[in-house]
Amino acid sequence: MVSYAIGEIKRLLQIETHVVRYWEKEVPLIQPQKDKRGRKLYSSHDLQILLRLKYLLYERRFTIEGARGQLFRELAGDYQNRRAQVTVLRSELLDLYFFVHKV
């Protein structure tokens, strides 16, 4: 698993660390883990959320509340799409199972 220290996040996103900390408080989807020394480490998923958040705030001019809501809507949509894909795969696997066992 790839992890990023806050300094790396700062460099990659080109924003100050206090901004990252503020976003982390305002958007509960960002969930860094602490290492043994107590330093926060951000996952690849956290980085993706931070990149999307930066885009929504700086490019699309969302407020932090609006950006947070947009992120939740996007993730809910991803969840629904994945759930639909699993349902289709399950159906196809059952069809394949019954086909194989008929022969």
Protein Blocks (a to p, Z undefined) as FASTA:
>chain_A
ZZddfklmmmmnopafklmmmmmmmmmkbccdddfkopacddfklmmmmmmmmmmmmmno
pafklmmmmmmmmmmmmmmmmmmmmmmmmmmmmmmmmmmmmZZ
